[in-house]
Amino acid sequence: MAIKEYDSSKEKATQLCVVDLNRRGDKVIVSIVDKEDDGTSWVDIRRYYTADDDTVRPTSKGLRYKRDEENDALVTAVIINALIDSMSPEALDDVESHIKEVREALD
């Protein structure tokens, strides 16, 4: 059985946060993904790597959940705690500065 490659051509992704994890170019990117075909909105939190040709590519490590007012806050808190537990002190400093930027942008 062949595995079908994921087609993201009918999605619009808006990056909220990019956290550099190491010097190799690994990152965690948090995005809002709007699907054009059905009008749904998702939060995507995914690990990315930098390929030899310097392009940033997604890995299969990550999750995507449907945006919903009732679960946005709870799911976001769980995800943030999991990310924080796995980060170096330098990466945590980056996250803190990105959170400040997002808060300022939302105000």
Secondary structure, DSSP 8 states (H G I E B T S, - for coil): --------TTEEEEEEEEEE-STT--EEEEEEEEETTT--EEEEEEEEEE-TTS-EEEEEEEEEEE--HHHHHHHHHHHHHHHHHT--HHHHHHHHHHHHHHHHHH-
